């Protein structure tokens, strides 16, 4: 299930075109629950991409610098050691 929450977002539809309008205070949040497939791969020369896809074909991609990915790995390993989820 893909959940997308967009705040303060406004577009203008005119002659078949979509134009971004309104204040620059927009924000968005996307959540993908119960992914069927999660893949990690190189992205460009200095980034890592995490791609998660569910059974409905919804997909979320996250591209980050290698040092950011190392921080994620550290957090994941700490969670594995400390969390009851992995018991």
Secondary structure, 3 states (H helix, E strand, C coil): CEEEEEECCEEEEECCEEEEECCCCCEEEEEECCCCEEEEEEECCCEEEEEEECCCCCEEEEEEEHHHHHHHHHHHHHHHHHCHHHC
